[in-house]
Amino acid sequence: MHVLRLRDERGRLVGRTDFLLEDAGIFFEFQGKEKYVRHRRPGESMESFVLREKRRIELDLERPLSTAGRIRRLIASRRASGPELRQ
């Protein structure tokens, strides 16, 4: 997958992402470090977290229409509220 570089108004690199919808102000990071830091439960081992996350991803992939619907709703809501990038 091609990594996209995000730059601020001065052209300085501020991050990289897997997928960008710039006109909607949405970016996706599929396996970013932040996911592993922010979403681990207290006391959860990295192995347990990774296996739990893998199960969640598999469920999303088993329900493509539901997952696509969530993404479409996010895109529509962001486009309605303006094009700035948000986290």
All heavy atoms as an XYZ file, in Angstrom:
729
protein
N       0.851     -1.191      0.000
C       0.000      0.000      0.000
C       0.887      1.242      0.000
O       1.896      1.296      0.677
C      -0.890     -0.016      1.246
C      -1.791      1.183      1.339
S      -3.002      1.061      2.634
C      -4.087     -0.104      1.871
N       0.504      2.217     -0.748
C       1.255      3.460     -0.855
C       0.996      4.340      0.377
O      -0.136      4.551      0.769
C       0.829      4.201     -2.119
C       1.556      5.474     -2.338
N       2.893      5.535     -2.630
C       1.130      6.752     -2.284
C       3.250      6.790     -2.761
N       2.200      7.542     -2.552
N       2.053      4.818      0.989
C       1.932      5.706      2.148
C       1.791      7.140      1.659
O       2.562      7.591      0.813
C       3.161      5.571      3.071
C       3.102      6.584      4.191
C       3.264      4.159      3.618
N       0.811      7.841      2.177
C       0.601      9.247      1.831
C       1.207     10.122      2.905
O       1.063      9.846      4.098
C      -0.896      9.526      1.704
C      -1.611      8.695      0.647
C      -3.109      8.825      0.818
C      -1.195      9.128     -0.733
N       1.867     11.170      2.502
C       2.485     12.094      3.452
C       1.584     13.307      3.646
O       1.134     13.902      2.671
C       3.863     12.491      2.942
C       4.853     11.353      3.057
C       6.095     11.574      2.237
N       7.027     10.473      2.398
C       6.914      9.293      1.803
N       5.909      9.049      1.008
N       7.807      8.343      2.001
N       1.338     13.655      4.886
C       0.505     14.808      5.218
C       1.410     15.967      5.623
O       2.293     15.811      6.451
C      -0.442     14.469      6.368
C      -1.375     13.290      6.131
C      -2.139     12.966      7.401
C      -2.309     13.576      4.985
N       1.160     17.122      5.047
C       1.991     18.298      5.309
C       1.132     19.445      5.811
O      -0.037     19.560      5.467
C       2.732     18.698      4.043
C       3.662     17.598      3.566
C       4.479     17.994      2.360
N       5.306     16.887      1.924
C       6.473     16.545      2.452
N       6.976     17.246      3.445
N       7.157     15.522      1.989
N       1.734     20.285      6.639
C       1.008     21.457      7.129
C       1.044     22.561      6.076
O       1.575     22.380      4.971
C       1.542     21.925      8.484
C       2.970     22.475      8.416
O       3.496     22.717      7.309
O       3.556     22.677      9.494
N       0.492     23.723      6.409
C       0.404     24.823      5.439
C       1.767     25.338      4.982
O       1.874     25.985      3.948
C      -0.451     25.975      6.002
C       0.093     26.614      7.257
C      -0.220     25.837      8.535
O      -0.999     24.877      8.493
O       0.345     26.204      9.580
N       2.821     25.045      5.728
C       4.181     25.462      5.336
C       4.919     24.367      4.570
O       6.075     24.534      4.222
C       4.986     25.854      6.567
C       4.440     27.082      7.248
C       5.298     27.473      8.404
N       4.729     28.628      9.064
C       5.201     29.135     10.173
N       6.256     28.601     10.749
N       4.623     30.184     10.713
N       4.253     23.239      4.377
C       4.879     22.149      3.642
C       5.675     21.192      4.506
O       6.318     20.280      3.986
N       5.638     21.373      5.824
C       6.378     20.488      6.727
C       5.622     19.174      6.898
O       4.406     19.168      7.066
C       6.570     21.128      8.095
C       7.465     22.347      8.058
C       7.586     22.970      9.416
N       6.255     23.459      9.798
C       6.012     24.340     10.739
N       6.997     24.834     11.441
N       4.795     24.740     11.003
N       6.362     18.065      6.883
C       5.765     16.752      7.076
C       5.225     16.644      8.498
O       5.938     16.882      9.464
C       6.808     15.656      6.832
C       6.316     14.225      6.953
C       5.308     13.904      5.851
C       7.495     13.269      6.881
N       3.945     16.317      8.629
C       3.339     16.173      9.954
C       2.869     14.752     10.216
O       2.511     14.418     11.331
C       2.171     17.167     10.164
C       2.680     18.591     10.174
C       1.087     16.978      9.122
N       2.858     13.916      9.187
C       2.443     12.534      9.397
C       2.333     11.770      8.097
O       2.482     12.325      7.012
N       2.081     10.490      8.257
C       1.869      9.602      7.119
C       0.594      8.815      7.379
O       0.262      8.529      8.517
C       3.040      8.636      6.989
C       4.343      9.306      6.629
C       5.494      8.299      6.668
N       6.747      8.933      6.344
C       7.498      9.604      7.200
N       7.117      9.744      8.446
N       8.629     10.154      6.821
N      -0.097      8.467      6.319
C      -1.335      7.726      6.484
C      -1.502      6.742      5.333
O      -0.873      6.881      4.288
C      -2.544      8.681      6.576
O      -3.705      7.932      6.897
C      -2.760      9.448      5.295
N      -2.364      5.751      5.538
C      -2.589      4.725      4.521
C      -3.575      5.158      3.447
O      -3.486      4.724      2.312
C      -3.121      3.446      5.176
C      -2.098      2.801      6.088
O      -0.909      2.815      5.742
O      -2.487      2.279      7.138
N      -4.535      5.990      3.801
C      -5.605      6.347      2.872
C      -6.109      7.728      3.224
O      -6.336      8.023      4.391
C      -6.734      5.319      2.993
C      -7.822      5.487      1.994
C      -7.649      5.083      0.681
C      -9.030      6.030      2.361
C      -8.664      5.227     -0.249
C     -10.056      6.177      1.439
C      -9.872      5.773      0.131
N      -6.289      8.574      2.237
C      -6.677      9.954      2.476
C      -7.814     10.360      1.549
O      -7.746     10.145      0.339
C      -5.478     10.871      2.239
C      -5.706     12.376      2.294
C      -6.083     12.815      3.697
C      -4.468     13.108      1.810
N      -8.871     10.927      2.119
C      -9.943     11.578      1.366
C      -9.852     13.050      1.717
O     -10.551     13.542      2.596
C     -11.317     11.016      1.751
C     -11.606      9.592      1.328
C     -12.923      9.125      1.904
C     -11.625      9.491     -0.186
N      -8.964     13.748      1.054
C      -8.641     15.123      1.428
C      -9.854     16.046      1.368
O     -10.051     16.881      2.247
C      -7.524     15.656      0.540
C      -6.976     16.977      1.012
C      -5.723     17.369      0.260
O      -5.288     16.650     -0.647
O      -5.169     18.422      0.607
N     -10.705     15.893      0.350
C     -11.858     16.789      0.223
C     -12.852     16.621      1.361
O     -13.610     17.519      1.674
C     -12.552     16.598     -1.125
C     -13.182     15.225     -1.277
O     -12.542     14.224     -0.895
O     -14.312     15.149     -1.794
N     -12.832     15.467      2.014
C     -13.726     15.230      3.147
C     -13.012     15.420      4.480
O     -13.639     15.367      5.534
C     -14.303     13.818      3.075
N     -11.684     15.612      4.452
C     -10.936     15.770      5.692
C     -10.842     14.486      6.490
O     -10.860     14.497      7.714
N     -10.734     13.356      5.797
C     -10.705     12.049      6.463
C      -9.439     11.316      6.059
O      -9.079     11.281      4.889
C     -11.923     11.198      6.055
C     -13.219     11.877      6.483
C     -11.834      9.790      6.653
C     -14.455     11.230      5.926
N      -8.774     10.714      7.047
C      -7.679      9.820      6.727
C      -7.835      8.550      7.543
O      -8.428      8.541      8.602
C      -6.307     10.469      6.960
C      -6.035     10.880      8.372
C      -5.470      9.998      9.267
C      -6.324     12.169      8.788
C      -5.197     10.385     10.571
C      -6.058     12.570     10.083
C      -5.495     11.671     10.984
N      -7.325      7.454      6.980
C      -7.393      6.147      7.626
C      -5.984      5.644      7.879
O      -5.132      5.732      7.011
C      -8.098      5.127      6.720
C      -9.523      5.450      6.413
C      -9.853      6.186      5.291
C     -10.533      5.016      7.248
C     -11.164      6.482      4.994
C     -11.855      5.307      6.956
C     -12.174      6.042      5.828
N      -5.764      5.112      9.044
C      -4.507      4.466      9.379
C      -4.854      3.063      9.827
O      -5.503      2.880     10.849
C      -3.770      5.235     10.477
C      -2.450      4.644     10.875
C      -1.448      4.531      9.731
O      -1.339      5.459      8.917
O      -0.786      3.496      9.641
N      -4.471      2.083      9.040
C      -4.911      0.729      9.305
C      -4.134      0.033     10.420
O      -4.704     -0.724     11.181
C      -4.852     -0.106      8.021
C      -5.799      0.410      6.986
C      -5.328      1.099      5.891
C      -7.159      0.232      7.127
C      -6.206      1.586      4.937
C      -8.049      0.716      6.182
C      -7.563      1.393      5.082
N      -2.872      0.246     10.513
C      -2.059     -0.428     11.527
C      -1.095      0.542     12.192
O       0.066      0.238     12.391
C      -1.281     -1.595     10.901
C      -2.142     -2.659     10.279
C      -3.026     -3.366     11.271
O      -2.660     -3.579     12.419
N      -4.212     -3.746     10.849
N      -1.563      1.694     12.571
C      -0.707      2.714     13.157
C      -0.342      2.428     14.605
O      -1.055      1.746     15.335
N       0.764      2.980     15.036
C       1.249      2.800     16.405
C       0.221      3.285     17.425
O       0.032      2.666     18.469
C       2.565      3.562     16.588
C       3.110      3.485     17.983
C       4.385      4.302     18.120
C       4.850      4.330     19.549
N       6.012      5.202     19.712
N      -0.459      4.378     17.117
C      -1.424      4.950     18.055
C      -2.498      3.940     18.455
O      -2.931      3.896     19.588
C      -2.065      6.202     17.441
C      -3.013      6.919     18.363
C      -2.324      7.529     19.579
O      -1.108      7.754     19.548
O      -3.031      7.772     20.570
N      -2.904      3.117     17.504
C      -3.916      2.102     17.799
C      -3.430      1.181     18.911
O      -4.177      0.853     19.830
C      -4.229      1.292     16.540
C      -5.187      0.135     16.810
C      -5.586     -0.557     15.543
C      -4.559     -1.533     15.097
N      -5.010     -2.391     14.001
N      -2.171      0.788     18.846
C      -1.639     -0.152     19.829
C      -1.413      0.504     21.185
O      -1.437     -0.161     22.205
C      -0.337     -0.762     19.304
C      -0.569     -1.584     18.060
C      -0.265     -1.086     16.808
C      -1.135     -2.846     18.147
C      -0.510     -1.828     15.656
C      -1.379     -3.600     17.012
C      -1.063     -3.086     15.774
O      -1.313     -3.820     14.660
N      -1.219      1.799     21.196
C      -0.998      2.516     22.449
C      -2.328      2.898     23.096
O      -2.557      2.653     24.279
C      -0.134      3.768     22.201
C      -0.026      4.618     23.442
C       1.245      3.378     21.683
N      -3.223      3.479     22.320
C      -4.462      4.042     22.853
C      -5.521      2.997     23.200
O      -6.269      3.162     24.156
C      -5.043      5.027     21.857
C      -6.305      5.715     22.384
C      -6.927      6.629     21.385
N      -6.030      7.730     21.072
C      -6.300      8.675     20.210
N      -7.430      8.659     19.549
N      -5.454      9.647     19.988
N      -5.606      1.924     22.434
C      -6.741      1.007     22.563
C      -6.464     -0.280     23.332
O      -7.345     -1.125     23.428
C      -7.316      0.693     21.181
C      -7.812      1.919     20.483
N      -8.933      2.598     20.881
C      -7.308      2.608     19.430
C      -9.122      3.644     20.105
N      -8.141      3.678     19.225
N      -5.269     -0.416     23.878
C      -5.008     -1.573     24.744
C      -5.705     -1.364     26.070
O      -5.720     -0.275     26.632
C      -3.507     -1.735     24.989
C      -2.889     -2.698     24.022
C      -1.413     -2.833     24.174
N      -1.000     -3.389     25.440
C       0.223     -3.266     25.925
N       1.127     -2.599     25.266
N       0.533     -3.817     27.059
N      -6.301     -2.408     26.566
C      -6.985     -2.333     27.853
C      -5.955     -2.384     28.987
O      -4.878     -2.964     28.828
C      -7.961     -3.504     27.982
C      -9.082     -3.418     26.963
C      -9.964     -4.633     26.992
N     -11.028     -4.496     26.011
C     -11.718     -5.499     25.534
N     -11.474     -6.740     25.925
N     -12.667     -5.281     24.646
N      -6.276     -1.797     30.138
C      -5.332     -1.833     31.262
C      -4.931     -3.277     31.594
O      -5.795     -4.147     31.739
C      -6.113     -1.206     32.411
C      -7.125     -0.328     31.743
C      -7.495     -1.056     30.467
N      -3.646     -3.531     31.654
C      -3.138     -4.855     31.997
C      -3.162     -5.854     30.855
O      -2.716     -6.991     31.021
N      -3.651     -5.467     29.692
C      -3.749     -6.388     28.555
C      -2.376     -6.548     27.901
O      -1.692     -5.558     27.632
C      -4.749     -5.852     27.540
C      -5.000     -6.769     26.357
C      -6.081     -6.241     25.435
O      -6.150     -5.016     25.201
O      -6.870     -7.057     24.949
N      -1.983     -7.779     27.659
C      -0.698     -8.014     26.985
C      -0.825     -7.612     25.521
O      -1.926     -7.560     24.959
C      -0.301     -9.489     27.081
O      -1.139    -10.284     26.247
N       0.304     -7.338     24.912
C       0.292     -6.969     23.496
C      -0.259     -8.123     22.665
O      -1.031     -7.909     21.726
C       1.699     -6.588     23.023
C       1.743     -6.105     21.600
S       0.717     -4.652     21.253
C       1.656     -3.386     22.075
N       0.110     -9.343     23.022
C      -0.391    -10.510     22.285
C      -1.920    -10.590     22.365
O      -2.595    -10.776     21.346
C       0.218    -11.796     22.842
C      -0.291    -13.047     22.135
C       0.278    -14.329     22.714
O       0.920    -14.288     23.782
O       0.062    -15.371     22.090
N      -2.484    -10.421     23.547
C      -3.940    -10.464     23.700
C      -4.601     -9.344     22.915
O      -5.638     -9.541     22.274
C      -4.332    -10.357     25.171
O      -3.908    -11.496     25.868
N      -4.001     -8.156     22.968
C      -4.561     -7.035     22.228
C      -4.564     -7.311     20.727
O      -5.565     -7.096     20.047
C      -3.806     -5.742     22.512
C      -4.225     -4.629     21.583
C      -5.427     -3.980     21.781
C      -3.458     -4.295     20.490
C      -5.851     -2.980     20.907
C      -3.869     -3.308     19.620
C      -5.062     -2.646     19.831
N      -3.446     -7.774     20.194
C      -3.334     -8.019     18.758
C      -4.349     -9.074     18.318
O      -5.013     -8.916     17.284
C      -1.895     -8.417     18.368
C      -1.827     -8.935     16.941
C      -0.951     -7.244     18.554
N      -4.515    -10.132     19.108
C      -5.485    -11.172     18.757
C      -6.913    -10.629     18.822
O      -7.746    -10.938     17.964
C      -5.317    -12.388     19.667
C      -4.006    -13.149     19.465
C      -3.862    -14.242     20.520
C      -3.928    -13.728     18.058
N      -7.210     -9.802     19.825
C      -8.541     -9.195     19.934
C      -8.800     -8.266     18.748
O      -9.875     -8.281     18.144
C      -8.661     -8.420     21.252
C     -10.010     -7.740     21.448
C     -10.164     -7.179     22.850
N      -9.150     -6.237     23.250
C      -9.164     -4.933     22.949
N     -10.143     -4.416     22.223
N      -8.203     -4.133     23.370
N      -7.815     -7.489     18.384
C      -7.953     -6.574     17.259
C      -8.116     -7.335     15.947
O      -8.906     -6.951     15.087
C      -6.747     -5.632     17.195
C      -6.787     -4.632     16.084
C      -7.949     -3.659     16.147
O      -8.665     -3.591     17.157
O      -8.162     -2.957     15.142
N      -7.396     -8.428     15.799
C      -7.522     -9.259     14.597
C      -8.948     -9.795     14.475
O      -9.523     -9.782     13.376
C      -6.516    -10.398     14.642
C      -6.512    -11.257     13.396
C      -5.415    -12.292     13.481
C      -5.298    -13.223     12.318
N      -6.277    -13.226     11.298
N      -9.535    -10.235     15.575
C     -10.926    -10.720     15.548
C     -11.879     -9.599     15.147
O     -12.814     -9.810     14.372
C     -11.321    -11.305     16.899
C     -10.703    -12.660     17.173
C     -11.270    -13.311     18.414
N     -11.011    -12.554     19.630
C      -9.941    -12.684     20.406
N      -9.002    -13.546     20.096
N      -9.802    -11.950     21.489
N     -11.654     -8.393     15.665
C     -12.512     -7.260     15.323
C     -12.428     -6.942     13.830
O     -13.442     -6.737     13.158
C     -12.128     -6.012     16.125
C     -13.088     -4.834     15.896
C     -12.500     -3.541     16.402
N     -11.310     -3.140     15.685
C     -11.307     -2.588     14.448
N     -12.420     -2.398     13.796
N     -10.167     -2.238     13.880
N     -11.227     -6.940     13.286
C     -11.029     -6.672     11.865
C     -11.704     -7.748     11.024
O     -12.366     -7.453     10.018
C      -9.528     -6.546     11.535
C      -8.964     -5.273     12.169
C      -9.284     -6.576     10.028
C      -7.457     -5.185     12.142
N     -11.560     -8.995     11.437
C     -12.208    -10.085     10.695
C     -13.724     -9.917     10.692
O     -14.374    -10.154      9.676
C     -11.809    -11.433     11.276
C     -10.369    -11.805     10.947
C      -9.861    -12.997     11.717
O     -10.554    -13.480     12.647
O      -8.749    -13.458     11.396
N     -14.300     -9.486     11.818
C     -15.746     -9.239     11.863
C     -16.137     -8.123     10.900
O     -17.149     -8.219     10.200
C     -16.186     -8.881     13.282
C     -16.295    -10.023     14.268
C     -16.599     -9.486     15.663
C     -17.367    -11.007     13.838
N     -15.340     -7.059     10.868
C     -15.618     -5.959      9.932
C     -15.581     -6.462      8.489
O     -16.404     -6.067      7.660
C     -14.622     -4.823     10.102
C     -14.911     -3.957     11.313
O     -16.014     -4.060     11.864
O     -14.028     -3.174     11.694
N     -14.610     -7.313      8.190
C     -14.479     -7.816      6.822
C     -15.584     -8.798      6.472
O     -15.935     -8.946      5.295
C     -13.101     -8.451      6.627
C     -11.922     -7.476      6.730
C     -10.608     -8.243      6.638
C     -12.004     -6.395      5.679
N     -16.134     -9.481      7.473
C     -17.246    -10.410      7.235
C     -18.553     -9.668      6.986
O     -19.514    -10.254      6.501
C     -17.411    -11.355      8.421
C     -16.306    -12.386      8.528
C     -16.400    -13.210      9.794
O     -17.381    -13.075     10.551
O     -15.479    -14.010     10.031
N     -18.605     -8.391      7.343
C     -19.813     -7.576      7.172
C     -19.489     -6.375      6.285
O     -19.566     -5.228      6.724
C     -20.319     -7.098      8.526
C     -20.659     -8.224      9.479
C     -21.098     -7.674     10.796
N     -20.025     -6.840     11.368
C     -19.870     -6.591     12.649
N     -20.713     -7.061     13.515
N     -18.881     -5.838     13.074
N     -19.119     -6.615      5.034
C     -18.657     -5.502      4.188
C     -19.709     -4.422      3.975
O     -19.358     -3.245      3.901
C     -18.258     -6.175      2.874
C     -18.990     -7.472      2.869
C     -19.124     -7.881      4.306
N     -20.979     -4.785      3.878
C     -22.005     -3.760      3.658
C     -22.145     -2.857      4.878
O     -22.290     -1.645      4.750
C     -23.341     -4.409      3.298
C     -23.349     -5.172      1.970
C     -24.715     -5.824      1.746
C     -22.979     -4.273      0.818
N     -22.087     -3.442      6.057
C     -22.168     -2.660      7.289
C     -20.948     -1.743      7.429
O     -21.078     -0.561      7.747
C     -22.263     -3.590      8.495
O     -22.193     -2.878      9.684
N     -19.777     -2.299      7.172
C     -18.545     -1.515      7.269
C     -18.549     -0.389      6.234
O     -18.224      0.763      6.553
C     -17.318     -2.421      7.075
O     -17.336     -3.433      8.086
C     -16.022     -1.641      7.168
N     -18.935     -0.691      4.999
C     -19.000      0.334      3.959
C     -20.006      1.416      4.334
O     -19.764      2.603      4.098
C     -19.366     -0.302      2.622
N     -21.128      1.022      4.937
C     -22.124      2.001      5.365
C     -21.574      2.953      6.413
O     -21.823      4.163      6.358
N     -20.817      2.419      7.372
C     -20.204      3.268      8.403
C     -19.235      4.258      7.775
O     -19.210      5.438      8.139
C     -19.489      2.414      9.444
C     -20.439      1.692     10.360
C     -19.795      0.979     11.546
N     -18.374      0.990     11.637
C     -17.602     -0.112     11.622
N     -18.130     -1.300     11.501
N     -16.304     -0.009     11.745
N     -18.453      3.794      6.815
C     -17.491      4.677      6.153
C     -18.230      5.745      5.348
O     -17.867      6.924      5.398
C     -16.523      3.863      5.273
C     -15.633      2.990      6.167
C     -15.684      4.781      4.383
C     -14.818      1.956      5.415
N     -19.280      5.352      4.631
C     -20.047      6.335      3.848
C     -20.679      7.394      4.746
O     -20.698      8.585      4.404
C     -21.132      5.624      3.041
C     -20.607      4.913      1.831
C     -21.752      4.386      0.960
N     -21.239      3.486     -0.034
C     -21.311      2.166      0.025
N     -21.920      1.556      1.025
N     -20.795      1.426     -0.947
N     -21.217      6.983      5.890
C     -21.819      7.951      6.820
C     -20.767      8.916      7.356
O     -21.015     10.115      7.491
C     -22.543      7.233      7.957
C     -23.855      6.598      7.520
C     -24.667      6.071      8.690
N     -24.000      5.004      9.431
C     -23.995      3.713      9.072
N     -24.623      3.323      7.981
N     -23.388      2.824      9.812
N     -19.579      8.400      7.670
C     -18.489      9.259      8.140
C     -18.106     10.269      7.061
O     -17.974     11.460      7.334
C     -17.275      8.417      8.528
C     -16.012      9.194      8.890
C     -16.234     10.029     10.138
C     -14.850      8.248      9.081
N     -17.953      9.797      5.840
C     -17.596     10.690      4.737
C     -18.655     11.767      4.555
O     -18.342     12.954      4.433
C     -17.381      9.886      3.433
C     -16.128      9.025      3.551
C     -17.292     10.824      2.222
C     -15.981      7.994      2.448
N     -19.922     11.372      4.552
C     -21.010     12.338      4.361
C     -21.028     13.376      5.477
O     -21.194     14.573      5.222
C     -22.351     11.615      4.287
N     -20.826     12.943      6.717
C     -20.861     13.894      7.833
C     -19.691     14.857      7.783
O     -19.828     16.038      8.074
C     -20.896     13.161      9.173
O     -19.652     12.565      9.459
N     -18.524     14.385      7.387
C     -17.348     15.250      7.294
C     -17.467     16.225      6.141
O     -17.090     17.379      6.249
C     -16.065     14.427      7.166
C     -15.749     13.627      8.405
C     -15.489     14.556      9.586
N     -15.392     13.850     10.823
C     -14.263     13.461     11.395
N     -13.125     13.707     10.833
N     -14.293     12.830     12.539
N     -17.982     15.770      5.026
C     -18.148     16.671      3.880
C     -19.164     17.753      4.196
O     -19.027     18.884      3.768
C     -18.552     15.883      2.644
C     -17.380     15.155      2.039
C     -17.701     14.525      0.721
N     -16.478     14.009      0.117
C     -16.431     12.955     -0.657
N     -17.524     12.294     -0.958
N     -15.286     12.559     -1.150
N     -20.174     17.411      4.982
C     -21.206     18.390      5.343
C     -20.667     19.456      6.286
O     -21.111     20.594      6.269
C     -22.396     17.678      5.988
N     -19.670     19.082      7.117
C     -19.183     20.039      8.117
C     -17.927     20.782      7.694
O     -17.460     21.648      8.421
C     -18.937     19.326      9.451
O     -17.899     18.372      9.314
N     -17.335     20.473      6.555
C     -16.172     21.212      6.074
C     -15.000     20.316      5.770
O     -14.922     19.190      6.245
N     -14.034     20.806      4.999
C     -12.950     19.975      4.486
C     -11.700     19.876      5.355
O     -10.779     19.219      4.971
C     -12.603     20.666      3.165
C     -12.861     22.102      3.456
C     -14.078     22.107      4.371
N     -11.636     20.530      6.521
C     -10.391     20.468      7.302
C     -10.125     19.044      7.761
O     -11.040     18.309      8.077
C     -10.453     21.326      8.582
C     -11.037     22.687      8.503
C     -12.541     22.707      8.512
O     -13.192     22.041      9.341
O     -13.084     23.408      7.668
N      -8.841     18.690      7.847
C      -8.470     17.378      8.371
C      -8.720     17.347      9.871
O      -8.412     18.277     10.578
C      -6.989     17.086      8.096
C      -6.641     16.757      6.645
C      -5.133     16.588      6.512
C      -7.350     15.507      6.183
N      -9.294     16.269     10.330
C      -9.581     16.072     11.761
C      -9.059     14.725     12.182
O      -8.934     13.833     11.377
C     -11.090     16.109     12.013
C     -11.736     17.400     11.631
C     -13.253     17.220     11.744
N     -13.926     18.372     11.232
C     -14.210     18.594      9.978
N     -13.874     17.720      9.059
N     -14.838     19.670      9.588
N      -8.807     14.560     13.468
C      -8.417     13.248     13.990
C      -9.585     12.612     14.651
O     -10.440     13.218     15.192
C      -7.302     13.363     14.992
C      -6.001     13.757     14.364
C      -4.878     13.700     15.360
O      -5.064     13.395     16.525
N      -3.704     13.998     14.912
